[in-house]
Amino acid sequence: MSTNMWIRRIHRWLSMAFTVAVIANIVAMTMQLDAAWIGFLALVPLIPLLATGLYLFALPYLGHRDGARQEA
């Protein structure tokens, strides 16, 4: 499996973890719990999610390293 596929897979799982953390934060806010760590819980997957997302965004612009892509 290539590196790009691993990064895509990691990005998908991180997005699911981020979604769960945001939902937990919303539930805690509606229950009016005063736990600041729940708010920071979403930052744990968000930082690597940002890194993998930026990599996947830049991937088409980086081109192929093997020279297979030729501009017309």
C-alpha positions, 0 to 999 in steps of 0.5 A: 500500500502506498504512502498516499493511501496510508495518509488518506486512511489516517485522514479519514479516521482522524476526521471521524475522531474529530467528529466524535470529539465535537459531538461530545463537546456539544453534549457537554455544553448542553448538559452545562458541564464545566469541563474545559478538557472536553473542549480541548479534546477536539484539538487532539485529532484536529492538529494531525488532521490539519497536517494530513489535509494540507498534504492531501490538498497540495498533492495534485500540485506537487506533480509526479516525481517519476516524470510520468506527468507531461504538460501539454 
